[in-house]
Amino acid sequence: MDPSSEYPLLGALRAKADNGDVEAQYELGWRHALGHSAPEDEAEAIRWLRKAAENGHGLAQNNLGARYLAGEGVPCDRVEAYKWFHLAAENGDRKAGKNRDSIAAEMTPEQIEEAKRRISCQ
């Protein structure tokens, strides 16, 4: 079945996301993650959350950090989680700052430096 017939909102939302609308990218990510007005699809959720996160969307960055911390749809990776939490915190997300500080307490200085290196390479 064509997803656009079952999920009529999806086509317009995808067009906006494909054209660089960061809010639409984030919305597609969470809709696919939850199966809300879109087919539940972890790979699509990660793809759109990553696009939004790379485009500076703070909530997407925090969400992606949480997924790396838990290993949901991506490999479990504290360094990558720290990176995304840090970027979200820099975008003003206080929860992300708490998340970053919480996992930093469990990381080595080398791991934190690696996360910061990954940030600077973006």
N, C-alpha and C positions, 0 to 999 in steps of 0.2 A: 504494500500500500504506500502511496505517495505521502510522506510526512506532512506536506503542506496542506493536503486535504483534511487530515486528521487534526492538525495543529495550525489553523489559519493564521494566527499571529506570527508564527515562526518565519514565514517567508519575508515579511516586511522587516522583522527584527534582524534577520540574517543579512538582508540587503544593507541595512544601516551599519551593522557590524563590519561587513566586508568593505564598506566605504570609510572605515576608520572611526566610527562612533564608539568611543570608549565605554560609555554607559551601556550601549547595546551589546558590546562584547562581554561585559561583566554579566549583564542580564542573561544572555545566552548561556554563559557558563553555569550560573546557579540554576537556571531552569533545567539544563541537562543533568546537573548533579542531583536535583531533587525529583526529576520527572514531572515538573510542573509546567503544563502547557507545552511540553516538548518531550520527546522520548528520553527516558533515563538512559544516559550514555556517558560513562565515566571518561572515556577518551575525548569525547566532544567537550565535556565539562572542563577538563584540564586544558584542552586546546584554547578555548575561549577565555578561560581565567588567565592563562599565561599571556595571551595577546593583550588583554586589558591591563594586567600587571606590568608587562613590559612598556605599556603606554602610560604608566604612572597612576593607575587607578588604585588608591590606597586600600579599599576593601578587598579588591582582587589580590593585591599583594599579601595582605594578612591571611586571606583564605588560602592562597597558594602556600604560604609558610606553614599554615596548620596542616595542610595535606602532606607536605614533606615531613613534618614532624611525626605525623601518624602513619605515613606510608599509604595514604589513600589515593589510589590511582597513579601514584608515582613511587619510586623507591624511597624508603625511609632514609632521610639525609639531614642530620642536624645542621650541617654547615649551610646547606641550601635553605633550610627553614630559617636560620638566623638571617641570612641575606634578605629574604623576602620580608621578614618581620621588621628588620632594620629599615628597609626602604619604605614600608608602610608607616613606620613611626616617624620617619622624616617627612612624610606627607600628612602628619598630624593625627594619626590614629593612635590614641593613648593605649588602647588594648594591645595593639601590636607592640608598643614599647614594653609593656609588661610581659608579653610573650617572649620577646627578644631577651629581656633581662633574666627571665626565668630559665631559659635554656642556656644562656651564657654561663650561668652558675654551674652547669653540668658539662661545659666544654673546656678543652684545653686552650691556652693562649694561641697555640698554633692553628687550631680549628677556627678561632675567631679571626685571626689574621687572614686565613684562607677565605673566609666569608667576605671580609672587607676587600680582598683582592678581586673576588668575583664581582662585587659591586662596582669597583672601579673599572672593570673590563666591559661593563654593559654599554 
